[in-house]
Amino acid sequence: MFFKNLTLFRFPTSIDFSEVDTLLPQVVLKPVGALEMTSRGFISPFGREEKTQFSHRIGDALWLTVGGEDKILPSVVVNDLLQRKLEEIEEKEGRKPGGRERKRLKDDLLHELLPRAFVKSSRTDAFLDLQHGYVAVDSSSRKTGENVMSDIRGMLGSFPAMPLNAEVAPRAILTAWIAGEPLPEGLSLGEECEMKDPAEGGAVVKCQHQELRCDEIDKHLDAGKQVTKLALVFEDNLSFVLGDDLIVRKLKFLDGALDQLEHIDEEGRRAELDARFALQSGEIRRLFLLLEQAFKLSKADS
């Protein structure tokens, strides 16, 4: 259950979450209907088979999970069947259906196919730090993150969460770090980066498995390229790629963090999930506080 990406949002710490467990059963995921394309709602972080506990909390760390069910109905299949129907009409009646009739025929096909379409299930996990006022969504997609914020907003009635706002340009900070400026304590360079020429349509350079403090990188910097993605390591606990959009990608928990799980005394799946969530929320909190200071992240308005 370790997060692999972090799309971060801020929210006012004054928001009251005391009624979450009362509100969640009203907005749980319902099976997608026979004539529906999609359904969204909250599910238990412990899995869909859990029907009573729809959140998990340890101290100021709250874990919520949004589930989805989507019908798989490729447009190429619908269009192919529609074309056959049109050809059949033209052959039998000697006419070509107009725009309105084509739309009606397509709608009829959708109603016929939807009840038989395959259903794809999904889940998106989110960690809310109630003390520091941020949400970490396990996704590298800003749209997916916004959808989760909308789901939480729908549950609470109001949830003024906003994307991170840095008072200094993230691209400038990332470029300075790769150019040799001191990194925050505990942070070190990884072996991956992406650099872009700031001119529209300019060159893009991607480096992987490479020492980033080298002459080759310096030449790109001298040519005016700026860093848009940078691999970083936080102590011996986390490795990740940070973008100038402040989305954390390719997040991995390293031995320095995972070694802490070896000291779990309790056994069982629930105890293991508890331990993993406690570890994860603590490490993400430390990383967020480091990013908050390094990029001068604005707090949400109360």
N, C-alpha and C positions, 0 to 999 in steps of 0.2 A: 504493500500500500504506500510505499514511499513515492512522493511526488517526483515527477520527471521534469516539470517545467513550472515556472511561477509567473503568472500575470497578476500584478499587484494593483490594489486599489486602496484608497484611504477613506475612512468614514469618521464622523465625530464620536469621540469616546463617551459622549453624553447619551448615546442611544441605549434604550432599555431593552435588554434581551431576556428579561426574566420570564416572559410569557412564551418563549420559543417552543417549549415542549407542549404547550397547550395549543399553539397555532399550527404546528407542523402536521398533525393528523388531518387538518382541513385542506391541505394543499399537497397531499401525497400523489405519487404517480398513479394514474389510472390506465388500464390497458387501452391501447389505441383502438378506437371503434372501427367497425366494419367499413365505414365509408369515410374514415379519417386518414390523413397522411401521416400525422405525427401526434404524439402526446408527451407532455413534460410534467414533472412533479418531483417532489422530494422522496428519496428512499433512505433506508437506514444505511449509515456508513459501514455497518457490519454485513451488508448484503441484502438482496431482495427478499430472502427467506425470513428475515427478521421483520415482524409486523407490529411491534409495540414500541421500539426505541428508534426514533428517527433523527436523533442527534447524539453527539458524544462530547462531553466536556471534561477537561482536566484543568482546574484553576481558571485562568482567564483565556484558555485556548478552547475554542468551539469548533467542532468538526461537523460540517453539513455536506450532504451529497445530493446532487440533482440527477435524476434518472430520466432517460428518454426512450421512446419507442418510435421508430420511423419505418414506414412502409417502403420497401424497395420495389420501385416500379419505373424502370428505365424509360426515358422518353423515346429512345429508339424503338422500343417494343411497341409503345402506344402508336407512334407515328407509322410504323410498318403495318399494324393492323388497320389503322385509319386509311392508309393508302389502298390496301386491299378492298376495303369497304367502298371507297370512292370508285375504284375501277369496276367493281361489281355493279354499282348503280349505273355507271356510264355504259357498261355493256348491256345491261338489261333494259334500261329506260332511254338510252341514247341521249343523255344529258349530263352536264357536269354540275354537281351541287355547288351552290353559292357559299359565301362566307358564313352566313348564319347557320345554314344547314351543316356545314363542315364542323362548326363549333358544337352544334347539338350532337352530332355523331361522335365527336371526340369525348364530350361529357358522358355520353351513354357508355362508351368504351371504358372510361375511368370507373364508372359505377359498377360495371361488370367485372373489372379486373381487381379493384381494390380489396374486396373481401378475400381474394385468393392470393394476394401478394405476400411475400415473405416479410417478416418483421425483424428489424435490426435493433438490438438493445444497446444502450450506452449509459455511461455514468461519468459525471464530472465532480471531483472532490474539491472542497474549499475549506481552508483553515482561516478562522477569524481570530485575530488577537484583540481581545476586548480591552486590554490595558493600553496598548499602543495605537489602536485604531487603524488597523489595516486588514485587508483580506488577501490571501494568497490562493489563487485558483490554479489547479493542476492542468494548465493548458498553455500553449504558446500562441494561441489565437486571441487577439483582443476582442473579437466578436463573441467568442465563446465565453470569455470573462464577463463581457457586458450582459450576456444572456443570464448568467448566474446572478449578477447584481440585480437584474430585473426580477428574477425568481424570488430573491430574498426580499426585494421591495414589495412584491405582491403578497408575500407572507406577512410582513410587518406593517404594511400600509404606507410606510415611508422609510426610505433608506438612501440618504444622499451620499452615495459612494461615488468617488471620482478617480480617474486614472492618476498615477503619480505625477506630480508637478515639481520639476527640479529647478532651483533658482540659478543653477549654472548649467551650461549646455553639456549634456552627457557625452556627446561626441568629442568635445574638447578635452574632457577629463580622460576618456579612454585613450585618446591620441597622446596626451601628455604621459600617461602611464607607460605606454609602449615605447615612448621616446626617452624614457629614463627618469622621469619624475618619480619621487618616492611614493610608494603605494601605502594605503592605510595599514596599520599594524595587523599582522596576521594574514594579509592578502599577498599573493604572489602570482606571477604570470604563468599561464599554462602554455600550450603548444598549438594554439589555433587562433586565427584572427581573420577579419575581413576588412579591407580598406577600399575606400572609394574616392575618386576624383570628385570634388564638390561641384564641378561644372555639370550642367544637365547633359545626360548621356555620356558622362565621363567613364573612364576605365574602372573596372572592379577587380581587385586582387584578393584571392582567397588562399590562405596558408594553413596547412594542417601538418601535425607531427614535426613542427619546426621550432627551433630556438628563436624566440621573438626579439631578443636583443642581439642583432647582428647587422652587418653591413647591408645586406640585401633589403632588410626592412627599413633601415635608415635611408636608403636611396629612394624608396617609395615615399617616405615622409618628406624628404627634401624636395620631391617633385610636387608636393602639395596634397598628397592623399591623406584622408582622415579615417580614423578607425571607427567602424560601425558595429563590429562584433569583436569581442575579446574573451578568450578563455582565461579563467582565473581559478585559483585554488585558495580556499579559506582554511588556514591552518592545515591539519591533516584530516579534516572532517568533511569538507565539501569540495567538489569541483563543478564548474558550470561555465556556460558561455553567456556573457552579459552583452545585450544589444544597446544601441543608442536610444532605443525605445524603452529601455529599462525593463525589458522582459528577460527573465532568466530561463535559458534553454539548456538542455542536456545536463540537468542537475543530477549529480551522483553523490551518494553518501559513502564516504571512504572509511577505511579501517579505523581511523581515529574516532569516528562516531559509532560505527557498528560494534566496536569492541565493548561498548557500554551495555549492549544487549546480552552479553555473555553472563552478566551478573544477575539475570532475572531468576528469582527464586520460585515464583509461581509457574504452573504449567497450564496448558490449555490455550485454545485459539483466542479467546477473549483477552486473556492475560497478555498474550503476545502482541495483540493489536494495541492494547493499552500502552505497553512498553514502547512499541514502535511510534505511536502517536505522540507520546511524551517526548521521546527523543527527537522526532521530526519537528514538532512545534518549537522545541527549544532551539534547535539549530537554525530553523528558518527565522526565528525571532532575532538571534544574534546576527544573522546575515542582513536582515532588514535594518537593524539599528546601525550596522556598519555602512550600508548604502545610504541611509537617511543622513548620516553625517557627511559622507564623502560627496554626495550630490546635493546637499542642502534641500532635502525634500520638504515641501510645504505640508503643514498639518491641515486637516479638514476643518472647515468652519463648524463651530458648535451650533 
